[in-house]
Amino acid sequence: MKKSTLFFIIISSILLLMATTCEDDIMLTCEDRLDSLNELELEIENLVNGSECGENFECRYIAFGSKPCGGPWSYLIYSTSIDTLKLERLVDRYNANEDIYNFECNVVSDCSIPNPPIDFECENNKCIPIF
């Protein structure tokens, strides 16, 4: 009997926590969502700006942002001198959150598609894209 009561309490707590978490997300205003995106963008930019290219590191790019029409707003240029897995996780989170923001807040944009770089040069330890 005690096991079933404990089980009920645990399940009820989990369901309450899930409902509260979802409710909090739904209650975010467009301004709140935009503030959160701006904070995440700053974190991403700081990480990218810390990258350096050279003999031991290669330059790469990653699609950044989520346009309402689809596709990225731009491409971030970085080198493998940084934690690239962390960057990918942050950018994936940013892109997904911006997609939600676009939908929830009725954001519009042009439907142009930016070109990714075709190559890179390393100047003064910084990756310079070639388009």
SULMO-V5054 format. One record per residue. N is the residue number from 0. RES is the residue in three letters. NEAR is the number of other C-alpha atoms within 8 Angstrom. Layout:
# SULMO-V5054
n=N res=RES near=NEAR
n=N res=RES near=NEAR
This chain:
# SULMO-V5054
n=0 res=MET near=4
n=1 res=LYS near=5
n=2 res=LYS near=6
n=3 res=SER near=7
n=4 res=THR near=8
n=5 res=LEU near=8
n=6 res=PHE near=8
n=7 res=PHE near=8
n=8 res=ILE near=8
n=9 res=ILE near=8
n=10 res=ILE near=8
n=11 res=SER near=8
n=12 res=SER near=8
n=13 res=ILE near=8
n=14 res=LEU near=8
n=15 res=LEU near=8
n=16 res=LEU near=8
n=17 res=MET near=8
n=18 res=ALA near=8
n=19 res=THR near=8
n=20 res=THR near=8
n=21 res=CYS near=8
n=22 res=GLU near=8
n=23 res=ASP near=8
n=24 res=ASP near=7
n=25 res=ILE near=6
n=26 res=MET near=6
n=27 res=LEU near=9
n=28 res=THR near=6
n=29 res=CYS near=9
n=30 res=GLU near=7
n=31 res=ASP near=8
n=32 res=ARG near=10
n=33 res=LEU near=9
n=34 res=ASP near=8
n=35 res=SER near=8
n=36 res=LEU near=11
n=37 res=ASN near=8
n=38 res=GLU near=8
n=39 res=LEU near=10
n=40 res=GLU near=9
n=41 res=LEU near=8
n=42 res=GLU near=8
n=43 res=ILE near=11
n=44 res=GLU near=8
n=45 res=ASN near=8
n=46 res=LEU near=10
n=47 res=VAL near=13
n=48 res=ASN near=7
n=49 res=GLY near=7
n=50 res=SER near=12
n=51 res=GLU near=12
n=52 res=CYS near=15
n=53 res=GLY near=8
n=54 res=GLU near=5
n=55 res=ASN near=5
n=56 res=PHE near=10
n=57 res=GLU near=10
n=58 res=CYS near=12
n=59 res=ARG near=8
n=60 res=TYR near=10
n=61 res=ILE near=8
n=62 res=ALA near=9
n=63 res=PHE near=11
n=64 res=GLY near=12
n=65 res=SER near=12
n=66 res=LYS near=13
n=67 res=PRO near=10
n=68 res=CYS near=8
n=69 res=GLY near=7
n=70 res=GLY near=8
n=71 res=PRO near=12
n=72 res=TRP near=11
n=73 res=SER near=9
n=74 res=TYR near=11
n=75 res=LEU near=9
n=76 res=ILE near=12
n=77 res=TYR near=12
n=78 res=SER near=14
n=79 res=THR near=13
n=80 res=SER near=9
n=81 res=ILE near=9
n=82 res=ASP near=7
n=83 res=THR near=7
n=84 res=LEU near=6
n=85 res=LYS near=7
n=86 res=LEU near=11
n=87 res=GLU near=9
n=88 res=ARG near=8
n=89 res=LEU near=10
n=90 res=VAL near=11
n=91 res=ASP near=8
n=92 res=ARG near=8
n=93 res=TYR near=12
n=94 res=ASN near=11
n=95 res=ALA near=9
n=96 res=ASN near=9
n=97 res=GLU near=11
n=98 res=ASP near=11
n=99 res=ILE near=8
n=100 res=TYR near=13
n=101 res=ASN near=12
n=102 res=PHE near=9
n=103 res=GLU near=7
n=104 res=CYS near=7
n=105 res=ASN near=7
n=106 res=VAL near=8
n=107 res=VAL near=8
n=108 res=SER near=7
n=109 res=ASP near=5
n=110 res=CYS near=7
n=111 res=SER near=4
n=112 res=ILE near=7
n=113 res=PRO near=8
n=114 res=ASN near=5
n=115 res=PRO near=8
n=116 res=PRO near=9
n=117 res=ILE near=7
n=118 res=ASP near=7
n=119 res=PHE near=10
n=120 res=GLU near=8
n=121 res=CYS near=11
n=122 res=GLU near=7
n=123 res=ASN near=4
n=124 res=ASN near=8
n=125 res=LYS near=9
n=126 res=CYS near=14
n=127 res=ILE near=9
n=128 res=PRO near=10
n=129 res=ILE near=8
n=130 res=PHE near=7
